[in-house]
Amino acid sequence: MTPVMKKFALAFAAALLLATPVLAQETPGAADPSRVSGGVYKVDPNHTQVVWSVDHMGFSTLTGMFGQMSGSLTLDPKDPSAAKLEIEAPMAGLTVTAEKFHAHLLSKELLDAGKFPSASFKSTSVAVSGQTAKITGDLTLHGVTKPVTLDAVFQGAGVNPMSKAETVGFSATGSVKRSDFGLGAFAPVVSDELRLTIAGAFEK
């Protein structure tokens, strides 16, 4: 081994030793409701996302994602069913894997983002059972408002070591019919059902 290679190997080994305490730390969040102090939490836009999927012509499952969201979650640990959730998702936060597909989705033929630049969800009831909940609310999409129910799971709470903010997180699933929101173009070749998988993070 050349002197240069030896120096590199020693530097790499030192870096691994220095990183070990960080890697060995416990996960900051835990599914422990006692960690939730309650109050108003703001959406963490960097770690909140809605992934949607549709069946495309029976050939494949297409997926995309909405991000860059804003909103709030109000929690009372003594009365979890009194929780209030409000979310706004800008069409500008839509992400897919192809530019042409992205432009097509935002066009007047589908989402018509120029006329309807955002979607929103506002809870109307929360039915809690242990660490799961059914969150029912009004979804406004493409200028149409319809009730939607999400199946949510409490994922964790704790202090984010990077932001130093008290954070709570949830995952949720649900589905909507595109046709309910005037977005039924190409059905049934493209499935009318839009399946949703949601990751929500909120900072106090």
C-alpha positions in Angstrom: 0.0 0.0 0.0 1.4 3.4 -1.0 1.8 6.2 1.6 -1.1 8.1 -0.1 -3.4 5.0 0.2 -2.4 4.5 3.8 -3.3 8.1 4.6 -6.6 7.7 2.9 -7.4 4.4 4.7 -6.5 6.0 8.1 -8.6 9.1 7.4 -11.6 6.8 6.3 -11.3 4.7 9.5 -11.2 7.8 11.6 -14.3 9.2 9.9 -16.1 5.9 10.6 -15.1 6.0 14.3 -16.3 9.6 14.6 -19.6 8.7 12.9 -20.3 5.7 15.1 -21.8 7.6 18.1 -24.2 9.4 15.8 -25.3 6.3 14.0 -25.8 4.5 17.4 -28.2 7.1 18.7 -31.8 6.2 19.2 -34.5 7.3 16.7 -35.7 10.7 18.0 -39.4 9.8 17.4 -41.3 7.0 19.1 -44.9 5.8 19.0 -45.5 7.0 22.5 -48.6 9.2 22.9 -47.2 10.5 26.3 -44.6 12.4 24.2 -47.4 14.6 22.6 -47.8 17.8 24.6 -50.6 19.1 22.5 -51.3 22.5 21.0 -51.0 23.7 17.4 -48.5 22.1 15.1 -47.5 23.4 11.7 -47.0 21.2 8.7 -43.4 20.3 8.0 -43.4 20.9 4.3 -40.1 19.0 3.7 -41.4 15.8 5.2 -45.1 15.7 4.4 -46.2 14.1 1.2 -49.2 12.6 -0.5 -48.4 9.7 -2.9 -51.2 8.8 -5.4 -51.5 5.8 -7.7 -53.8 4.8 -10.5 -54.0 1.7 -12.8 -52.9 2.7 -16.3 -54.6 0.7 -19.0 -54.1 -2.5 -17.1 -50.4 -2.4 -18.0 -48.9 -0.6 -15.0 -49.5 1.3 -11.8 -48.6 4.9 -12.2 -47.7 7.0 -9.2 -47.0 10.6 -8.4 -46.6 12.8 -5.4 -47.8 16.1 -4.0 -45.5 18.0 -1.7 -44.7 21.6 -0.5 -47.8 21.5 1.7 -48.9 23.9 4.4 -51.4 23.8 7.2 -51.9 22.9 10.8 -52.8 20.1 13.2 -54.4 20.9 16.6 -54.0 18.2 19.2 -55.3 17.7 22.8 -53.8 14.6 24.3 -56.7 14.5 26.8 -59.2 14.5 24.0 -57.7 13.0 20.8 -61.0 13.0 19.0 -61.1 16.8 19.2 -58.1 17.0 16.8 -58.4 19.4 13.9 -56.4 19.1 10.6 -56.2 21.6 7.8 -53.9 21.0 4.8 -53.3 22.9 1.6 -51.5 21.3 -1.3 -50.3 23.5 -4.2 -50.5 22.0 -7.7 -46.9 23.4 -8.0 -45.9 20.7 -5.6 -46.8 17.9 -8.0 -43.9 15.6 -8.9 -43.9 12.8 -11.5 -41.1 11.1 -13.4 -41.6 12.6 -16.9 -41.9 16.3 -18.0 -44.6 15.6 -20.6 -46.7 13.6 -18.1 -46.3 16.4 -15.6 -47.5 19.0 -18.1 -50.4 16.7 -19.2 -51.6 16.3 -15.5 -51.6 20.1 -14.9 -53.3 20.9 -18.2 -56.9 22.0 -18.7 -57.7 18.4 -19.7 -57.1 17.2 -16.1 -56.1 19.3 -13.0 -56.3 22.6 -14.8 -53.7 24.1 -12.4 -54.0 27.5 -13.9 -57.6 27.8 -12.7 -57.3 25.6 -9.6 -53.8 26.2 -8.2 -54.3 24.2 -5.0 -56.2 21.5 -3.3 -57.2 21.4 0.4 -58.4 19.1 3.1 -60.2 20.2 6.3 -61.2 17.6 8.9 -64.8 17.5 10.2 -64.5 14.5 12.6 -61.8 12.3 14.1 -62.7 8.8 15.4 -59.8 7.5 17.5 -59.2 3.9 18.5 -55.9 3.4 20.3 -53.1 4.7 18.0 -55.3 4.6 14.9 -58.0 7.0 13.7 -60.5 7.5 11.0 -60.2 11.2 9.9 -63.2 12.4 7.9 -63.0 15.8 6.2 -63.9 17.9 3.2 -61.5 17.5 0.2 -61.6 20.4 -2.2 -60.0 19.5 -5.6 -60.5 20.9 -9.0 -63.1 23.3 -7.6 -65.2 20.5 -6.2 -65.6 19.7 -2.4 -66.5 16.1 -1.3 -66.2 14.2 2.0 -63.2 11.8 2.3 -62.2 9.5 5.1 -58.6 8.6 5.8 -57.3 5.7 7.8 -54.5 7.2 10.0 -51.9 5.7 12.2 -49.9 7.5 14.9 -46.2 7.0 13.9 -44.2 8.9 16.4 -43.5 12.0 18.5 -40.4 13.6 19.9 -37.9 16.4 19.4 -36.4 16.7 15.9 -32.6 17.0 16.7 -32.1 19.1 13.6 -34.9 21.7 13.9 -35.1 21.3 17.7 -38.9 21.4 17.3 -41.3 19.1 19.0 -42.6 16.9 16.2 -45.5 14.4 15.6 -45.9 12.2 12.7 -48.7 10.1 11.2 -49.2 7.9 8.2 -52.6 7.5 6.4 -54.2 5.8 3.5 -57.4 6.4 1.6 -58.9 6.6 -1.9 -61.0 8.9 -4.0 -62.9 8.7 -7.3 -61.5 11.0 -9.9 -65.0 11.4 -11.4 -66.3 12.8 -8.1 -64.0 15.8 -8.7 -64.6 16.3 -12.4 -61.4 14.5 -13.2 -62.7 11.3 -14.7 -61.0 11.7 -18.1 -59.8 8.5 -19.7 -61.8 6.3 -17.3 -62.1 3.3 -17.2 -58.9 2.9 -19.3 -57.2 4.7 -16.5 -58.8 3.7 -13.2 -61.3 6.0 -11.7 -60.0 5.1 -8.2 -57.1 7.2 -7.0 -55.3 5.5 -4.1 -53.6 7.7 -1.6 -50.6 7.0 0.8 -49.8 9.9 3.1 -46.9 10.8 5.3 -47.6 13.7 7.6 -45.1 15.5 9.8 -46.0 18.4 12.0 -43.8 20.7 14.1 -44.7 22.7 17.1 
